[in-house]
């Protein structure tokens, strides 16, 4: 997609059914791609005269008109922005992601706009719609939706979309995710190799794709080691550090407490650390997601470089803007970093 494409996405008019008229409608009527329609209406070279005439005729018939954002971009007077929508601005994971995104965008003359959905689907929809309406040059989305089919309209209106950290469902879209399966498997295999047999799983909201993947990998790793899954050792839905702390305290109070605990994200790990505060001999602990104080606290973690995740997401977005390649999902490796807590033997 060219720079001008970002401003030529949709007219304020609507069809009779109330649906907003889009550049995709013009492209379909003219029998060309969205990219070709954008170039034809934007007066760009390398478009055949016959094709340009057909696109303009379709636009005139439908009542589609150019918007001012396109001419502003051509004159260099508009700020070119990419929206990053995350689940929680207070979570350090997303701050690391944003750092990688911002540095990568800066290299291409793009600026970052960031917003949080607070893991609320309605909020996410409103933010995405606003970014499309404001002609963002692209959207990087950590989506809270279970089904992403409704996001198809974002691309139809000419805005490149890349899903980050959570793979697409019901939508062919570019995505950059963490290799949750390999990371979780490595953590559980490490526990088993040290003789642990009662290994607990404490996770965030069950509906979040990374949490589902990490739990499935935990169960598969136990099965591969010949260990049963004890439902009493599985906690899901610990969405805050405080909730996770309470959950881990409950695990420690069991008649047969776990000798090892796997926490499925950084917030849950912080809760586990708090729960271990007054425990003389705490269980082994490995948490998913690296965090800033892990070295100082001696907490073993498995995870990806979040800044690298951000850079990969920008690279995917730029490739989507420049061409019409088939959507692809890129998995960033998750690395296990032993710092002491995960290497404790069972007692």
MARLUMDO-393372 format. One record per residue (C-alpha): x, y, z negated. Coordinates in steps of 0.1 Angstrom, whole numbers, plus 2048, in hexadecimal, padded with zeros to 3 digits. Layout:
BEGIN
@x: X, y: Y, z: Z;
...
//
This chain:
BEGIN
@x: 800, y: 800, z: 800;
@x: 80D, y: 823, z: 808;
@x: 80C, y: 841, z: 7F1;
@x: 7EE, y: 84F, z: 804;
@x: 7DB, y: 82F, z: 7FE;
@x: 7D8, y: 837, z: 7D9;
@x: 7C2, y: 855, z: 7E0;
@x: 7AC, y: 847, z: 7FB;
@x: 799, y: 82C, z: 7E9;
@x: 775, y: 836, z: 7E4;
@x: 75B, y: 850, z: 7EC;
@x: 743, y: 85D, z: 7D2;
@x: 725, y: 852, z: 7E7;
@x: 713, y: 832, z: 7E1;
@x: 700, y: 818, z: 7F4;
@x: 6DA, y: 816, z: 7F0;
@x: 6DE, y: 7FC, z: 7D5;
@x: 6F3, y: 814, z: 7C1;
@x: 714, y: 803, z: 7C7;
@x: 730, y: 81B, z: 7CE;
@x: 73C, y: 81D, z: 7F2;
@x: 760, y: 812, z: 7F5;
@x: 77C, y: 811, z: 80D;
@x: 777, y: 7EB, z: 80E;
@x: 755, y: 7F1, z: 81D;
@x: 764, y: 807, z: 839;
@x: 77F, y: 7ED, z: 840;
@x: 765, y: 7D1, z: 842;
@x: 74F, y: 7E5, z: 85A;
@x: 76D, y: 7ED, z: 870;
@x: 77A, y: 7C9, z: 86F;
@x: 79C, y: 7D3, z: 861;
@x: 7AF, y: 7CF, z: 840;
@x: 7AC, y: 7E8, z: 823;
@x: 7D0, y: 7F2, z: 829;
@x: 7CA, y: 7F9, z: 84E;
@x: 7AA, y: 80C, z: 846;
@x: 7BD, y: 822, z: 82D;
@x: 7D8, y: 82A, z: 846;
@x: 7C0, y: 831, z: 862;
@x: 7AB, y: 84A, z: 84D;
@x: 7CB, y: 859, z: 83E;
@x: 7D9, y: 862, z: 861;
@x: 7F8, y: 84C, z: 85D;
@x: 80C, y: 841, z: 87B;
@x: 80F, y: 81D, z: 888;
@x: 7E9, y: 819, z: 88A;
@x: 7DB, y: 812, z: 8AD;
@x: 7C5, y: 82D, z: 8BB;
@x: 7A9, y: 815, z: 8C1;
@x: 7AB, y: 808, z: 89D;
@x: 7AC, y: 82B, z: 88F;
@x: 78D, y: 834, z: 8A3;
@x: 77B, y: 815, z: 897;
@x: 783, y: 81C, z: 873;
@x: 779, y: 841, z: 875;
@x: 758, y: 837, z: 886;
@x: 750, y: 81E, z: 86B;
@x: 758, y: 838, z: 850;
@x: 742, y: 852, z: 861;
@x: 725, y: 839, z: 864;
@x: 727, y: 82F, z: 840;
@x: 72C, y: 852, z: 833;
@x: 74E, y: 84C, z: 825;
@x: 763, y: 86C, z: 821;
@x: 787, y: 871, z: 816;
@x: 78F, y: 87D, z: 7F3;
@x: 7A6, y: 899, z: 7E9;
@x: 7BD, y: 883, z: 7D6;
@x: 7CC, y: 875, z: 7F6;
@x: 7D5, y: 898, z: 803;
@x: 7E4, y: 8A1, z: 7E1;
@x: 7FA, y: 882, z: 7E2;
@x: 806, y: 88B, z: 806;
@x: 80F, y: 8AE, z: 7FA;
@x: 821, y: 8A0, z: 7DC;
@x: 80B, y: 8B3, z: 7C3;
@x: 7FB, y: 896, z: 7B2;
@x: 80A, y: 882, z: 796;
@x: 80D, y: 85D, z: 7A0;
@x: 803, y: 847, z: 782;
@x: 7FF, y: 823, z: 77A;
@x: 7E8, y: 818, z: 75E;
@x: 7F3, y: 7FF, z: 744;
@x: 7D5, y: 7F1, z: 730;
@x: 7DF, y: 7DC, z: 711;
@x: 7CC, y: 7CC, z: 6F5;
@x: 7DA, y: 7E0, z: 6D7;
@x: 7F0, y: 7FF, z: 6D8;
@x: 7FD, y: 7F8, z: 6B5;
@x: 80B, y: 7D6, z: 6BE;
@x: 831, y: 7D7, z: 6C4;
@x: 82E, y: 7BD, z: 6DF;
@x: 81C, y: 7D6, z: 6F5;
@x: 834, y: 7F2, z: 6ED;
@x: 850, y: 7DC, z: 6FA;
@x: 83B, y: 7D5, z: 719;
@x: 834, y: 7FA, z: 71E;
@x: 859, y: 802, z: 71B;
@x: 862, y: 7EA, z: 738;
@x: 845, y: 7F7, z: 74D;
@x: 84D, y: 81C, z: 748;
@x: 872, y: 817, z: 750;
@x: 86A, y: 804, z: 770;
@x: 850, y: 81D, z: 77B;
@x: 867, y: 83A, z: 776;
@x: 87F, y: 82B, z: 78F;
@x: 864, y: 82E, z: 7A9;
@x: 857, y: 850, z: 7A1;
@x: 838, y: 844, z: 78F;
@x: 82B, y: 84D, z: 76C;
@x: 81A, y: 837, z: 752;
@x: 7F8, y: 83C, z: 744;
@x: 7F0, y: 824, z: 727;
@x: 7D0, y: 81B, z: 716;
@x: 7C3, y: 800, z: 6FE;
@x: 7A4, y: 7EB, z: 701;
@x: 7A7, y: 7DF, z: 6DD;
@x: 79F, y: 7BD, z: 6EC;
@x: 77C, y: 7C9, z: 6F4;
@x: 76E, y: 7C0, z: 716;
@x: 757, y: 7DF, z: 719;
@x: 774, y: 7F6, z: 711;
@x: 78A, y: 7E4, z: 72A;
@x: 770, y: 7E8, z: 745;
@x: 76C, y: 80E, z: 73E;
@x: 792, y: 814, z: 73E;
@x: 797, y: 801, z: 75F;
@x: 77A, y: 813, z: 76F;
@x: 788, y: 834, z: 764;
@x: 7AB, y: 82C, z: 773;
@x: 79B, y: 822, z: 794;
@x: 786, y: 842, z: 794;
@x: 7A5, y: 857, z: 78E;
@x: 7B7, y: 846, z: 7AB;
@x: 7D3, y: 836, z: 797;
@x: 7EF, y: 827, z: 7AC;
@x: 7EA, y: 806, z: 79B;
@x: 7DE, y: 7F5, z: 77C;
@x: 7F1, y: 7DD, z: 765;
@x: 7D7, y: 7CB, z: 750;
@x: 7DA, y: 7B6, z: 731;
@x: 7B6, y: 7AA, z: 734;
@x: 79F, y: 79F, z: 718;
@x: 785, y: 791, z: 731;
@x: 77F, y: 76C, z: 733;
@x: 776, y: 76E, z: 758;
@x: 788, y: 787, z: 76F;
@x: 771, y: 784, z: 78D;
@x: 762, y: 7A6, z: 787;
@x: 784, y: 7B6, z: 78B;
@x: 784, y: 7AE, z: 7B0;
@x: 774, y: 7D0, z: 7B6;
@x: 794, y: 7E1, z: 7AA;
@x: 7A7, y: 7D4, z: 7C7;
@x: 78A, y: 7D9, z: 7DF;
@x: 78C, y: 7FE, z: 7D7;
@x: 7B1, y: 7FF, z: 7DF;
@x: 7C0, y: 7FE, z: 7BD;
@x: 7DC, y: 7E4, z: 7B9;
@x: 7D6, y: 7CE, z: 79A;
@x: 7EE, y: 7B8, z: 787;
@x: 7E4, y: 7A4, z: 768;
@x: 7FE, y: 7A3, z: 74D;
@x: 803, y: 788, z: 731;
@x: 7E2, y: 778, z: 73A;
@x: 7DD, y: 763, z: 75A;
@x: 7BF, y: 76B, z: 770;
@x: 79F, y: 756, z: 76E;
@x: 786, y: 758, z: 78A;
@x: 79B, y: 770, z: 79E;
@x: 7B8, y: 76D, z: 7B6;
@x: 7D0, y: 788, z: 7A8;
@x: 7F4, y: 78E, z: 7A1;
@x: 7FE, y: 786, z: 77E;
@x: 81D, y: 786, z: 768;
@x: 81B, y: 770, z: 749;
@x: 831, y: 760, z: 72F;
@x: 839, y: 73B, z: 731;
@x: 824, y: 733, z: 713;
@x: 825, y: 70D, z: 718;
@x: 84B, y: 70A, z: 71A;
@x: 850, y: 722, z: 6FC;
@x: 837, y: 711, z: 6E5;
@x: 844, y: 6EE, z: 6EF;
@x: 868, y: 6F8, z: 6E6;
@x: 85D, y: 704, z: 6C4;
@x: 849, y: 6E5, z: 6BB;
@x: 864, y: 6CE, z: 6C9;
@x: 87D, y: 6E0, z: 6B2;
@x: 867, y: 6D9, z: 694;
@x: 863, y: 6B5, z: 69D;
@x: 888, y: 6B0, z: 6A2;
@x: 88F, y: 6BC, z: 67F;
@x: 877, y: 6A2, z: 670;
@x: 857, y: 6B7, z: 66C;
@x: 836, y: 6A4, z: 66F;
@x: 81D, y: 6BC, z: 660;
@x: 81F, y: 6DA, z: 678;
@x: 805, y: 6F5, z: 676;
@x: 7F9, y: 70C, z: 691;
@x: 7EC, y: 72F, z: 689;
@x: 7DF, y: 743, z: 6A6;
@x: 7CD, y: 763, z: 6B1;
@x: 7AB, y: 765, z: 6C2;
@x: 7A3, y: 744, z: 6D3;
@x: 794, y: 755, z: 6F2;
@x: 7B5, y: 765, z: 6FB;
@x: 7C7, y: 751, z: 717;
@x: 7EA, y: 752, z: 708;
@x: 7DB, y: 744, z: 6E7;
@x: 7C9, y: 728, z: 6F9;
@x: 7E9, y: 71F, z: 70C;
@x: 7FE, y: 71F, z: 6EC;
@x: 7E5, y: 70A, z: 6D9;
@x: 7E3, y: 6F1, z: 6F6;
@x: 809, y: 6EF, z: 6F8;
@x: 80B, y: 6EA, z: 6D2;
@x: 7F2, y: 6CD, z: 6D4;
@x: 804, y: 6BE, z: 6F2;
@x: 826, y: 6C0, z: 6E1;
@x: 818, y: 6AE, z: 6C2;
@x: 809, y: 693, z: 6D8;
@x: 829, y: 68F, z: 6EB;
@x: 83B, y: 689, z: 6CA;
@x: 821, y: 670, z: 6BE;
@x: 813, y: 687, z: 6A4;
@x: 7EE, y: 68B, z: 69D;
@x: 7DD, y: 6AD, z: 69D;
@x: 7D0, y: 6B5, z: 67A;
@x: 7B3, y: 6CE, z: 67D;
@x: 7BB, y: 6DA, z: 65A;
@x: 7DC, y: 6E7, z: 667;
@x: 7CE, y: 6FB, z: 684;
@x: 7C2, y: 71F, z: 67F;
@x: 7B4, y: 734, z: 69B;
@x: 7A6, y: 757, z: 69C;
@x: 7C0, y: 768, z: 685;
@x: 7BF, y: 78A, z: 697;
@x: 7D2, y: 79E, z: 67D;
@x: 7F0, y: 79A, z: 667;
@x: 7D9, y: 79B, z: 648;
@x: 7C2, y: 77F, z: 656;
@x: 7E1, y: 76A, z: 65F;
@x: 7EF, y: 76F, z: 63C;
@x: 7CF, y: 762, z: 62C;
@x: 7CE, y: 745, z: 644;
@x: 7F2, y: 73B, z: 63D;
@x: 7EC, y: 73D, z: 618;
@x: 7CF, y: 725, z: 61C;
@x: 7E6, y: 70D, z: 62F;
@x: 800, y: 70E, z: 613;
@x: 7E4, y: 706, z: 5FA;
@x: 7DB, y: 6E5, z: 60B;
@x: 7E1, y: 6C5, z: 5F8;
@x: 7F9, y: 6BC, z: 615;
@x: 805, y: 6DE, z: 621;
@x: 818, y: 6E1, z: 642;
@x: 83E, y: 6DE, z: 642;
@x: 840, y: 6F4, z: 661;
@x: 82A, y: 710, z: 66F;
@x: 828, y: 71D, z: 693;
@x: 819, y: 740, z: 695;
@x: 80B, y: 748, z: 6B8;
@x: 814, y: 76D, z: 6BA;
@x: 827, y: 789, z: 6A8;
@x: 80A, y: 795, z: 692;
@x: 803, y: 772, z: 686;
@x: 828, y: 76E, z: 67E;
@x: 828, y: 78D, z: 669;
@x: 80B, y: 77F, z: 655;
@x: 81D, y: 75E, z: 650;
@x: 83C, y: 770, z: 643;
@x: 826, y: 783, z: 62A;
@x: 816, y: 762, z: 61F;
@x: 839, y: 753, z: 619;
@x: 843, y: 770, z: 603;
@x: 83F, y: 75E, z: 5E1;
@x: 846, y: 73B, z: 5ED;
@x: 866, y: 72C, z: 5E0;
@x: 86A, y: 713, z: 5FD;
@x: 855, y: 71F, z: 61A;
@x: 84E, y: 709, z: 638;
@x: 863, y: 70D, z: 658;
@x: 855, y: 729, z: 66E;
@x: 858, y: 731, z: 693;
@x: 843, y: 74D, z: 6A1;
@x: 83A, y: 755, z: 6C5;
@x: 845, y: 778, z: 6D0;
@x: 867, y: 787, z: 6C7;
@x: 864, y: 7A5, z: 6B0;
@x: 87C, y: 7C0, z: 6A4;
@x: 883, y: 7B4, z: 680;
@x: 885, y: 78F, z: 689;
@x: 8AB, y: 790, z: 687;
@x: 8AC, y: 7A2, z: 666;
@x: 892, y: 78B, z: 657;
@x: 8A1, y: 76B, z: 665;
@x: 881, y: 761, z: 677;
@x: 884, y: 749, z: 694;
@x: 86F, y: 754, z: 6B2;
@x: 867, y: 749, z: 6D5;
@x: 85C, y: 762, z: 6EF;
@x: 864, y: 776, z: 70D;
@x: 876, y: 798, z: 711;
@x: 857, y: 7AE, z: 712;
@x: 86A, y: 7CA, z: 724;
@x: 873, y: 7B0, z: 73F;
@x: 84E, y: 7A6, z: 740;
@x: 846, y: 7CB, z: 747;
@x: 860, y: 7CE, z: 762;
@x: 853, y: 7AE, z: 773;
@x: 830, y: 7BC, z: 772;
@x: 83A, y: 7DC, z: 783;
@x: 84D, y: 7C8, z: 79E;
@x: 82D, y: 7B4, z: 7A5;
@x: 819, y: 7D4, z: 7A7;
@x: 831, y: 7E4, z: 7BF;
@x: 831, y: 7C5, z: 7D5;
@x: 80B, y: 7C5, z: 7D5;
@x: 80A, y: 7EA, z: 7DF;
@x: 821, y: 7E4, z: 7FC;
@x: 811, y: 7C6, z: 80C;
@x: 7F5, y: 7AD, z: 80D;
@x: 807, y: 78E, z: 801;
@x: 7F5, y: 771, z: 7F0;
@x: 7F0, y: 778, z: 7CA;
@x: 80A, y: 766, z: 7B4;
@x: 810, y: 760, z: 790;
@x: 833, y: 764, z: 782;
@x: 83C, y: 754, z: 760;
@x: 857, y: 765, z: 74C;
@x: 86B, y: 74C, z: 738;
@x: 866, y: 74A, z: 712;
@x: 886, y: 744, z: 6FF;
@x: 889, y: 735, z: 6DC;
@x: 8A0, y: 748, z: 6C5;
@x: 8AA, y: 736, z: 6A5;
@x: 8B0, y: 74D, z: 688;
@x: 8AC, y: 736, z: 66A;
@x: 887, y: 734, z: 661;
@x: 87F, y: 71A, z: 67D;
@x: 89C, y: 704, z: 674;
@x: 892, y: 6FD, z: 650;
@x: 88E, y: 6D7, z: 64A;
@x: 86E, y: 6C8, z: 63B;
@x: 86C, y: 6C5, z: 615;
//
